[in-house]
Amino acid sequence: MLVKEWMTTEPITVTPETSVMKASQVMKENNIRRLPVVDADGKPVGIISDRDLKEASPSKATTLDVHELYYLLSELQVKDIMTKNLITVSPNTTVEKVAVIMLENKITGLPVVDEGRVVGMLSQGDVFRVLTSITGIYRGGILFAFKLEDRPGSIKEVADVIRKHGGRMVSILSSYEMVEEGARRVSIRIMDLPEEKFNALRKELEGEFTLLYVTRNEILDV
């Protein structure tokens, strides 16, 4: 999964000279949490977030009246509060790598830059959309989770049983987290089955493999 396939294109931007009040208005009107800051040539020079705006706003305990507050906010410019050490990614970066960057830097969105210009934004919400796509939760009604031996053919053996019972696989995910050395966790999502076929499939899987859990039609409970 590449960033260019999931990013928001034609992102809204502001300049360093944009007033903080205007930037706040733009965020509210477009229901966004961050704005790339670009110079006259369209090159990124920083980013401003809703958190930056909140921190720049006067405290409720201030003695200034409303007119003085509006004046201060109108005079304050984006360049005065923006984050200048900008982290960016390219359209061909994998979404998985972006997720790691977001996690390690505790940020929820990144500008996408191509040939020196901002061409998109990838948010935490976009990463969640990728996750739901990879897992296939909107397409498959049954999820089987196994602990399998970490050896060639172990996943195929499970898949063969599923196919024998008429199961149509939607996604297969494998991980080495939370299992001992020499094993792996494998999650296989399939299209829903009639109750009789589902029960027969589950019984055989439980008899031949270490079945950790089964969930069915969980998307209906969201």
Sequence and secondary structure as in RCSB ss.txt:
>XXXX:A:sequence
MLVKEWMTTEPITVTPETSVMKASQVMKENNIRRLPVVDADGKPVGIISDRDLKEASPSKATTLDVHELYYLLSE
LQVKDIMTKNLITVSPNTTVEKVAVIMLENKITGLPVVDEGRVVGMLSQGDVFRVLTSITGIYRGGILFAFKLED
RPGSIKEVADVIRKHGGRMVSILSSYEMVEEGARRVSIRIMDLPEEKFNALRKELEGEFTLLYVTRNEILDV
>XXXX:A:secstr
 BGGGTSEES   B TTSBHHHHHHHHHHHT SEEEEE TTS EEEEEEHHHHHHHS  TT    HHHHHHHHHH
 BHHHHSB S   B TTSBHHHHHHHHHHHT SEEEEEETTEEEEEEEHHHHHHHHHHHHTTTT SEEEEEEEES
STTHHHHHHHHHHHTT  EEEEEEE TTS TTEEEEEEEE    HHHHHHHHHHHHHHSEEEEEEESGGGG 
